Amino acid sequence: MEHSDFVRWGIRDAYWHHGVDSPSAFIAEVDRFRLGDSAADIRARTLVFDAEAEGRGQAAELYAALTCPKDYLRFTAEEAAQFHVQPGATAMLTHRLFDWLDDNL
């Protein structure tokens, strides 16, 4: 954290979101969030976003576990949208999201 403002911000932001103040507390808190067998309880049509460079994401696993009507959108480096929440391609993200909403609501 002392060598990178970006890493320091990311860690502090994650701590803030989870109400913790140490690495061990963060890991314990995040470990509580396991979908497990609950994915089968989701009944509404579900859109799952994924990103090519999402190293720690679980979108593909969530999509596979869903038994409800579902759609999977994966963003790629070719689209400049390979990172979490597609920061390089927000116009594409919102376009695809709103198209899905138009088609499914």
N, C-alpha and C positions, 0 to 999 in steps of 0.2 A: 504494500500500500504506500510505503514511503517513496517509492520510485515512480509511481504512476498516478496522476490525478484521476484518470479514467477508472482504474481499478479501485482506488480509494472511494470514489463516488459510488461505483457499483456495489461495493460491499456495504457501505453505509446505507445506501438506499435499500438494499435487501434486508438489512437489520431493521431499518425503520418500518418497512412493510410488514415485518413479522413480529415487531415489538420486542426485539432482543438486542443484546449488546456485546455478544462474544461469538467467536466461531463455533464453540461447542453448543451454545444455546441455539444458534442458527441451525446447525445440523440436526439437533434434536427436534426443533420446531418443524422443519421441512420434512423430516422423516414421518411426521404424523399424517401427512397428506398422501395417502395411498388410495387409489380408486378401487383396486382389487376387484372383487366380485360385484361391486356396486354399479359397474358399467351396464350390467344387464338390467338394472332398474330404470335406466334412462329410456324414455319412450318417445320423446319429441324428436322430430327430424333434427339432426345435429350436423353442423359444419365444423370440420376439424382443419385448421391451418397447420402447415408444417413449413419448415425452411431448410434448405439444403445444408446450410452450415450450422444448424442447431445441434450442437454436440451433445447437449444434456437433455434435450427435449424428449417427450414421450408421446408425441402426437400419433405416430404410426401404431404404437401399442394401444393407445386409447381407441383409435379407429378400428383396429382389429377386434377389440373387446366389445364394441358396441353391437347390439342386436337390433337396434331401432333403425328406421330409415336414416341414411347417413351419406355425407359427401366429404371428400378429401381434396384439399387444394394444397399443392406443394409449390413453393416458390424457389427459384433457382438463381444461380450466379449470372446466367445468361440474361436474366431479366433484371439484374442488379437488385435482387430481392431475396438474397440467400440467408439473410440474418434474421434473428428474432424480431418480430413485429415489422419486418421489411422496411427499415429506415431509409433505404436508398430508393424505394419505389412506393411511396405512400399513395400516389395516384393510382397505380396498378392495384394495390391492395384494396383501396376503397371501391374501385371500379368492379373488381371481382366479387367483393363482399356485397355490394348493392345489387349486382346482377343476380347473385344467389338469393338475396332477400326478395327481389322482384319475382323470381321463379318459384319461391317456396312459401311465401306468406300470403 
